[in-house]
């Protein structure tokens, strides 16, 4: 229900995912695994945001 908390969580996740992307992007052999992890991470973030926003 707390919009500021939800936006803060989302911003933190965006920064974390951007850094993680840069780290794993250099390793092309792990690309497919990263794509799966990133997609599930975005999905999880969406679920958490919907829970926060009610």
Secondary structure as GFF3:
##gff-version 3
##sequence-region A 1 54
A	DSSP	alpha_helix	3	25	.	.	.	ID=ss1
A	DSSP	three_ten_helix	28	30	.	.	.	ID=ss2
A	DSSP	alpha_helix	31	53	.	.	.	ID=ss3
###
